[in-house]
Structure formats: structure tokens, C-alpha cells
Amino acid sequence: MSETKPAGTEVTDAKGRLLVIREPDFLQEARINRLVGESSTNVGFMCGYCLPAIHVAAIDGESVPFPATYLQLEGVIARVGREGRDAVAKYLEDKQKDAGAHVESVKN
């Protein structure tokens, strides 16, 4: 049986790895907040580690399952690493800028 390629946007990190970026749905975001407990109020932890990591669906064609436990979340964070986090953060930042530019163009 062949593995299907995860859907999403592809970005390359500083290590040269191809990352597939997915958009977590609302329930997945809620589950991550519950999973990390009180740490969900730590903006640095959530924005710097958790949220970039859960956006990664695959690394170099190898699927990255959405974490269901804190230990799995740590595993995903470790796999994604700094380089992956930086690539995802840049993608999300660019996406936000594009959305802002679109809103401004609609206003004018």
C-alpha cells in the first residue's frame, strides 16, 4: 500500500529538509492547549515551540502525526527542531502579512 502525501504547503528549512505545513483545525488547537495545561498561557512556549511544531505534517516525505500526549508533543518539537521552527514561523509570518495586505487592498 502506498502512503499518500500529506496536503499542505511545502517549505525548506535551513537544514535543507522539506517540510509540509498543515493548518491545525480549531479542535486540534484546543486539544494542544488542554494538553499543555497551564503552560498554554506561556506565549513564548506556545508560539516558539508548540504552534510551529503542530503545523508540520511531514518532514522529507515522512509523516509527522498530530500529537495526542505531552510526550508526543515533545517528540514533534524535537523532530522539527530550531531550523524547522524558523521555517514554519517565517511561513506563518508571510501568510499573516499577505492576509493583511489583502485586507488593505479591499479597503481601498
JOJOWO-V425994 format. One record per pair of residues at least 4 apart in sequence whose C-alpha atoms are under 7 Angstrom apart, sorted by the first residue. I is the first residue (numbers start at 1). J is the second residue. Records with the same first field share a line. If there is no record, write none. Layout:
I: J, J
This chain:
6: 57, 58
8: 20, 21, 22
9: 20, 21, 22
10: 18, 19, 20, 21
11: 18, 19, 20, 87
12: 16, 17, 18, 19, 87
13: 17, 18, 83, 84, 87
14: 83
15: 83
17: 59, 60
18: 59, 60
19: 56, 58, 59, 60
20: 56, 57, 58, 59
21: 55, 56, 57
22: 55, 56, 57
23: 55
24: 28, 29, 55
25: 29
26: 30
27: 31
28: 32
29: 33
30: 34
31: 35
32: 36
33: 37, 40
35: 69, 70
36: 40, 70
40: 46
42: 46
43: 47
44: 48
45: 49, 50
46: 50, 51
47: 51, 52
48: 52
49: 53, 77
50: 54, 77
51: 55
52: 85, 88, 89
53: 76, 77, 80, 85
54: 66
56: 64
57: 63, 64, 65
58: 62, 63, 64
59: 63
67: 72, 73
68: 72
69: 73
70: 74
71: 75
72: 76
73: 77
74: 78
75: 79
76: 80
77: 81
80: 84, 85
81: 85
82: 86
83: 87
84: 88
85: 89
86: 90
87: 91
88: 92
89: 93
90: 94
91: 95
92: 96
93: 97
94: 98
95: 99
96: 100
97: 101
98: 102
99: 103
100: 104
101: 105
102: 106
103: 107
104: 108
